[in-house]
Amino acid sequence: MANNGPVAQGRRRFLQHSLALIPLATAAGGGIVSLSAPAVSAPPPQGVSPDYIPQFFNPEEWRFINSACNRLIPEDSNGPGAVSEGVPVFIDKQMELPYGHGQLWYMHPPFADAAPELGYQSSLVPREIYRLGIRALDQHCQQQFKAAFADLQAEQQDALLHQLESGELNFNDLPGQQFFTQLLENTKEGYLADPRHGGNQTLASWQLIGFPGARADFQDVLAHPNQPYLLPAVSISGRRGS
């Protein structure tokens, strides 16, 4: 699957849909704002390092997370991908927080299939979903291709991710769709998060969708509706996008 094909198109779609969840993105005007400032080179992002030591994932799991995130949001003409923006770091850190331990939900039986609006229903917490899912998928890859997921060609990785998403590929202890949903949701969250949480280190996703970030004053732009928002995005810590 080429970067300018379905993956890239899907990436653009979910970023556009995310505008509905970020009301401030339209605060500068009467509709969706756009960016027309030319791209400029930026120094290496803070907090993204090949020497990062995962807190939760073991080495093989860490290889999978990096490979899978790279396929879900690859680098393309729209900007950097999930890996260079630190999304794997975001996911790893989330696994050590109450979220990863399932402490944000009622985790007592009975467990049953139910509509999403009724809340989390699985007996598995995110940490368990990743542990079970990565191990099972890598075992499947070893049986089918004699290699781990991280060592496969991009086209093979894409095909496996599609099989998980469609429910075609399942495991004894975990439905494939549940594993894929967990991975995709965390990848999107990390790509759109404030950099303080590990992902979106250069604020590239905010720049892409025209989200100004944690700016405290919009007086200068409110007087010019429907005009491109040219100021760089600002993180909670004060970091500015390019």
RODO-2510 file (C-alpha; in nm, 4 decimals, decimal comma):
residues 242
     n   res          X          Y          Z
     1     m     0,0000     0,0000     0,0000
     2     a     0,1733     0,3194    -0,1134
     3     n     0,1806     0,6266     0,1066
     4     n    -0,0205     0,8193    -0,1511
     5     g    -0,2896     0,5508    -0,1617
     6     p    -0,5634     0,4395     0,0813
     7     v    -0,3456     0,4798     0,3910
     8     a    -0,2671     0,8435     0,3146
     9     q    -0,6276     0,9121     0,2233
    10     g    -0,7453     0,7485     0,5429
    11     r    -0,5013     0,9568     0,7407
    12     r    -0,6368     1,2764     0,5913
    13     r    -0,9939     1,1650     0,6594
    14     f    -0,9443     1,0943     1,0286
    15     l    -0,7570     1,4207     1,0791
    16     q    -1,0378     1,6117     0,9102
    17     h    -1,2975     1,4314     1,1212
    18     s    -1,0997     1,5184     1,4332
    19     l    -1,1907     1,8831     1,3796
    20     a    -1,5358     1,8038     1,5117
    21     l    -1,3752     1,7051     1,8405
    22     i    -1,1602     2,0187     1,8688
    23     p    -1,3896     2,3240     1,8731
    24     l    -1,1022     2,5719     1,9023
    25     a    -0,9946     2,4766     1,5508
    26     t    -1,2625     2,7089     1,4156
    27     a    -1,2298     2,9816     1,6771
    28     a    -1,0349     3,2011     1,4380
    29     g    -1,3108     3,2213     1,1829
    30     g    -1,6508     3,1116     1,0659
    31     g    -1,5447     2,7662     0,9444
    32     i    -1,2555     2,5264     0,9097
    33     v    -0,9353     2,7239     0,8946
    34     s    -0,6589     2,6386     0,6510
    35     l    -0,2822     2,6730     0,6529
    36     s    -0,1033     2,8333     0,3642
    37     a     0,2338     2,9115     0,5240
    38     p     0,5237     2,7390     0,3474
    39     a     0,6802     2,4423     0,5208
    40     v     1,0131     2,5140     0,6865
    41     s     1,2805     2,2818     0,8160
    42     a     1,2661     2,2186     1,1893
    43     p     1,5303     2,0906     1,4294
    44     p     1,4965     1,7327     1,5560
    45     p     1,1877     1,7174     1,7819
    46     q     1,2409     1,7163     2,1542
    47     g     1,1563     1,3950     2,3318
    48     v     1,1884     1,1704     2,0235
    49     s     1,5002     0,9591     2,0573
    50     p     1,6125     0,6199     1,9250
    51     d     1,7588     0,5672     2,2725
    52     y     1,4187     0,5792     2,4423
    53     i     1,3755     0,2820     2,6775
    54     p     1,0126     0,1608     2,6896
    55     q     0,8550     0,1461     3,0314
    56     f     0,5981    -0,1222     2,9472
    57     f     0,6718    -0,2907     2,6146
    58     n     0,9472    -0,5509     2,5887
    59     p     1,1919    -0,5286     2,2927
    60     e     0,9856    -0,7452     2,0560
    61     e     0,6627    -0,5649     2,1457
    62     w     0,8385    -0,2327     2,0964
    63     r     0,9440    -0,3370     1,7451
    64     f     0,5831    -0,4232     1,6656
    65     i     0,4445    -0,0932     1,8014
    66     n     0,6892     0,1086     1,5947
    67     s     0,6200    -0,0930     1,2784
    68     a     0,2414    -0,0874     1,3185
    69     c     0,2257     0,2852     1,3974
    70     n     0,4422     0,3528     1,0943
    71     r     0,1891     0,1770     0,8715
    72     l    -0,1176     0,3387     1,0312
    73     i     0,0180     0,6934     0,9920
    74     p     0,3162     0,6898     0,7557
    75     e     0,5228     0,9904     0,6661
    76     d     0,4027     1,1477     0,3425
    77     s     0,3661     1,4816     0,1662
    78     n     0,1274     1,6006     0,4399
    79     g     0,3937     1,5780     0,7086
    80     p     0,5786     1,3443     0,9448
    81     g     0,4389     1,0088     1,0432
    82     a     0,3456     0,8580     1,3769
    83     v     0,6890     0,7201     1,4622
    84     s     0,8897     1,0378     1,4098
    85     e     0,6250     1,2289     1,6066
    86     g     0,6746     0,9997     1,9085
    87     v     0,3421     0,8120     1,8999
    88     p     0,4988     0,4824     2,0166
    89     v     0,6355     0,6718     2,3183
    90     f     0,2869     0,8067     2,3872
    91     i     0,1354     0,4557     2,3804
    92     d     0,4090     0,3135     2,6015
    93     k     0,3574     0,5845     2,8631
    94     q    -0,0197     0,5379     2,8563
    95     m     0,0234     0,1731     2,9548
    96     e     0,1793     0,2790     3,2862
    97     l    -0,1005     0,5237     3,3677
    98     p    -0,4444     0,4395     3,5181
    99     y    -0,5767     0,4143     3,1612
   100     g    -0,3436     0,1263     3,0758
   101     h    -0,4435    -0,0608     3,3913
   102     g    -0,8147    -0,0176     3,3155
   103     q    -0,8679     0,1943     3,6253
   104     l    -1,0897     0,4388     3,4352
   105     w    -1,3675     0,1826     3,3856
   106     y    -1,5860    -0,0474     3,5895
   107     m    -1,3960    -0,3755     3,5482
   108     h    -1,6198    -0,6290     3,7195
   109     p    -1,8413    -0,8977     3,5653
   110     p    -2,0644    -0,9669     3,3955
   111     f    -1,8886    -0,8913     3,0666
   112     a    -2,0994    -0,8940     2,7524
   113     d    -2,1141    -0,7546     2,4015
   114     a    -2,2928    -0,4200     2,4008
   115     a    -2,3273    -0,1011     2,2016
   116     p    -2,0245     0,1323     2,2277
   117     e    -2,2308     0,4059     2,3916
   118     l    -2,2805     0,1784     2,6930
   119     g    -1,9123     0,2021     2,7786
   120     y    -1,6181    -0,0339     2,7917
   121     q    -1,7333    -0,3973     2,8131
   122     s    -1,4219    -0,6129     2,7785
   123     s    -1,2644    -0,8014     3,0660
   124     l    -0,9214    -0,7100     2,9225
   125     v    -0,7447    -0,3867     3,0105
   126     p    -0,5327    -0,2089     2,7438
   127     r    -0,2065    -0,3584     2,8766
   128     e    -0,3482    -0,7088     2,8390
   129     i    -0,4843    -0,6374     2,4918
   130     y    -0,1396    -0,5345     2,3700
   131     r     0,0409    -0,8243     2,5384
   132     l    -0,2003    -1,0848     2,4039
   133     g    -0,2447    -0,9229     2,0631
   134     i     0,1197    -0,8653     1,9792
   135     r     0,2232    -1,2145     2,0894
   136     a    -0,0592    -1,3806     1,8964
   137     l    -0,0007    -1,1764     1,5805
   138     d     0,3731    -1,2422     1,5840
   139     q     0,3047    -1,6153     1,6261
   140     h     0,0696    -1,5990     1,3283
   141     c     0,3367    -1,4189     1,1241
   142     q     0,5968    -1,6796     1,2167
   143     q     0,3644    -1,9569     1,1006
   144     q     0,2698    -1,7829     0,7767
   145     f     0,5870    -1,5968     0,6813
   146     k     0,8627    -1,7323     0,9091
   147     a     0,9213    -1,3799     1,0401
   148     a     0,7879    -1,1382     1,3007
   149     f     0,5436    -0,8636     1,1977
   150     a     0,8166    -0,5998     1,2277
   151     d     1,0334    -0,7858     0,9725
   152     l     0,7665    -0,8153     0,7024
   153     q     0,7331    -0,6011     0,3916
   154     a     0,5045    -0,2972     0,4185
   155     e     0,2465    -0,4583     0,1878
   156     q     0,2318    -0,7681     0,4090
   157     q     0,1939    -0,5563     0,7223
   158     d    -0,0881    -0,3587     0,5617
   159     a    -0,2673    -0,6785     0,4622
   160     l    -0,2470    -0,8140     0,8175
   161     l    -0,3761    -0,4898     0,9656
   162     h    -0,6691    -0,4988     0,7232
   163     q    -0,7438    -0,8571     0,8280
   164     l    -0,7495    -0,7517     1,1925
   165     e    -0,9720    -0,4529     1,1183
   166     s    -1,2224    -0,6573     0,9189
   167     g    -1,2424    -0,9345     1,1777
   168     e    -1,0966    -1,1865     0,9335
   169     l    -0,8038    -1,2587     1,1656
   170     n    -0,8793    -1,3590     1,5245
   171     f    -0,6948    -1,5245     1,8109
   172     n    -0,7962    -1,7664     2,0853
   173     d    -0,7921    -1,5094     2,3650
   174     l    -0,8600    -1,1905     2,1715
   175     p    -1,0750    -1,0811     1,8743
   176     g    -0,8654    -0,9275     1,5996
   177     q    -1,0936    -0,6249     1,5732
   178     q    -1,0533    -0,5468     1,9419
   179     f    -0,6761    -0,5526     1,9095
   180     f    -0,6824    -0,3352     1,5963
   181     t    -0,9257    -0,0864     1,7499
   182     q    -0,7048    -0,0464     2,0565
   183     l    -0,3978     0,0106     1,8422
   184     l    -0,5654     0,2518     1,5995
   185     e    -0,7334     0,4607     1,8716
   186     n    -0,4109     0,4978     2,0699
   187     t    -0,2173     0,5845     1,7539
   188     k    -0,4627     0,8607     1,6625
   189     e    -0,4681     0,9887     2,0207
   190     g    -0,0899     1,0055     2,0312
   191     y    -0,0680     1,1803     1,6946
   192     l    -0,3147     1,4494     1,8022
   193     a    -0,2106     1,4790     2,1684
   194     d    -0,0247     1,7615     2,3353
   195     p     0,3519     1,6899     2,3155
   196     r     0,3749     1,6673     2,6955
   197     h     0,2199     1,3192     2,6643
   198     g     0,4847     1,1867     2,4259
   199     g     0,3360     1,2209     2,0774
   200     n     0,2884     1,5063     1,8288
   201     q     0,6359     1,6294     1,9165
   202     t     0,6594     1,8911     1,6407
   203     l     0,2863     1,9803     1,6576
   204     a     0,2657     1,8669     1,2953
   205     s    -0,0864     1,7253     1,3274
   206     w    -0,2159     2,0491     1,4803
   207     q    -0,0572     2,2472     1,1990
   208     l    -0,2122     2,0099     0,9451
   209     i    -0,5697     2,0572     1,0706
   210     g    -0,5298     2,4250     1,1623
   211     f    -0,5636     2,3773     1,5383
   212     p    -0,3989     2,6722     1,7218
   213     g    -0,3362     2,4796     2,0421
   214     a    -0,3123     2,6449     2,3817
   215     r    -0,3062     3,0069     2,2685
   216     a    -0,4616     3,2356     2,5273
   217     d    -0,5527     3,5290     2,3045
   218     f    -0,7221     3,5314     1,9642
   219     q    -0,8166     3,8988     1,9432
   220     d    -0,6018     3,9654     1,6381
   221     v    -0,7598     3,6826     1,4378
   222     l    -1,1215     3,7170     1,5440
   223     a    -1,1462     4,0371     1,3432
   224     h    -1,0520     3,8490     1,0217
   225     p    -1,2945     3,5584     0,9764
   226     n    -1,2482     3,3052     0,6958
   227     q    -0,8822     3,3955     0,6600
   228     p    -0,5977     3,1413     0,6846
   229     y    -0,4609     3,1029     1,0372
   230     l    -0,0882     3,1536     0,9884
   231     l     0,0410     3,1569     1,3446
   232     p     0,2148     2,8392     1,4622
   233     a     0,0363     2,6088     1,7045
   234     v     0,1354     2,6311     2,0719
   235     s     0,1503     2,3418     2,3178
   236     i     0,0577     2,3565     2,6859
   237     s     0,4266     2,3882     2,7741
   238     g     0,4710     2,6781     2,5303
   239     r     0,6380     2,4817     2,2547
   240     r     0,5571     2,6249     1,9118
   241     g     0,5111     2,4465     1,5827
   242     s     0,7090     2,5371     1,2743
***
